[in-house]
Amino acid sequence: MNPKNLAFFAAGPILTAALSLITVPILAWYMPAEGLAHINIMQVALSFILLFSIAGLDQSYAREFHSSSNRKTLLIHCGTPGTIITIALGLCALTNYEFVSRKIIKIEPSFTIILILAAISLLNHINTFAMLTLRMQEKGKSYTLANTIPKLLQVILFLLLPIIALDNRFDAYVAIYLFCLVCSLLYAFSQGITEVVQSKSNIHWDWPFLKERLAYSLPMMGSSLAYWALTSIGTIFIQHYSTLAELGKFALISSVAGIAAVIQSMVTVAWTPIAYKWHAEGKSIDYYEKATSAVTFILALTFLVASALSPMVALLLPSKYSDVSHLLPAALLPALLYTLSEVSAIGIALSRRTLFNMLSTIAALATNITLSLFLVKIFGMKGAIISNAISYYIFFVLRTIFSNSVSTPQPLNRMLTVTLLGVVTAVASALQLIPSNILNIGHFIFALTLFAIYKNELLFICRQVLQPSHQAKSKRP
């Protein structure tokens, strides 16, 4: 990946996160906590539909993209099944819109809102492949604009909401969400999928080819559904054991923790093409070890900096969200640990042993359910945040160990120690067991230690990502 593309890919998540952080306080001041709860439930439902319908075929599409001689056929085979499933689910939801409105979204029955959500589900599915195509083509500028422009529109339109003074603020949010998604899709489609679809390759439906893709992706579907449950347990338990206002508070803190998505996007976008490229070129295990160490350093440093700056975030929000500063470190961990597992567990993807992803997710899900049964009842949404953090640590550890078992083992001691310290620190902060000044001193010492331990690996991975990219030598017909 050349430096120009890398800069664009890096800028995209940063700009998107910055715009999202602007959006969070706007919604916090404009929306009641119950409204934020409705938004959280909507997002959980939309993510379930996307994960269920896509059936892991997006990963199969990325895995075969560079080696395929007919990318049009690859796209059609990977995208069509999910499109059919999404349309079918949308029709079912419209037929039972009263039930969906009252029992799932927790709003008054509205055919219009359910219709919009059905449209969003379909566009989400299509947009996933459009954005993935831009990533695999290494079109950094197009990928960044496709993510950033809709977020900028969201900020502008959300700023106008108090002026317009609409009675139903949730309806306004849903309408804005749809409009911005359409803008993103139109731009991404023009920059990415059009080039693939308009290629001169002939389209022919090949059932054996689809079965081969599904053999790789279906285990990911089970893993994806289990992962959805893992990420949604907090919402489900708070909704059951507490109030919508408490759920809205949980949703806002989770949104603030979305700052971790900057690093997650940067690492994922850059790492996937690099890992498959190294695999095609037969690179030694040393490359993967140094990459894992460098990412561990980056994520640990991100955690420490965000934890130190978390009190500043609370100043931007209404007083009812004042405890964000204590809860933010734990809320950050799921995204950071998931990102690290994508790198440390690359052996699972390269060996196509995706069943281990499902086993890791199920084990983490069982941990989350068990902890939530106790902690949410005692601590409310704090218990949900702590349960998520611990469960993602289990998820990360198991994925890493499974990856080592199916590929050349990597040393784990430093990585597991650093991440465990992060979990312990985050839980202590959430429960306010340690004074803030002592935590800050510990963060500073930890940061200096990280630089000393990981400086060589960090320099190595920087040199690797700045090298010009080139196609793998062998192409599969």
Buried (B, 14 or more C-beta within 10 A) or exposed (E): BEEEBBEBBBBBBBBBBBBBBBBBBBBBEBBBBBBBBBBBBBBBBBBBBBBBBBBBBBBBBBBBBBBBEBBBBBBBBBBEBBBEBBBEBBEEBBEEBEEBBEEBBBBEEBEEBBBBBBBBBBBBBBBBBBBBBBBBBBBBBBBBBBBBBBBBBBBEBBEEBEEEEEEBBBBBBBBBBBBBBBBBBEBBBEBBBEBBBEBEBEEEEBEEBBEBBBEBBBBBBBBBBBBBBBBBBBBBBBBEBBBBBBBBBBBBBBBBBBBBBBBBBBBBBBBBBBBBBBBBEEBEEEBBBBBBBBBBBBBBBBBBEBBBEBBEBBEBBEEEBEBBBBBBBBBBBBBBBBBBBBBBBBBBBBBEBBBBBBBBBBBBBBBBBEBBBEBBEEBBBBBBBBBBBBBBBBBBBBBBBBBBEBBEEBEBEBBBEBBEBBBEBBBBBBBEEEEBEEBEEBBEEBBEEBEEBBEEBBEBBEEBBEEEEEEBEEEEE
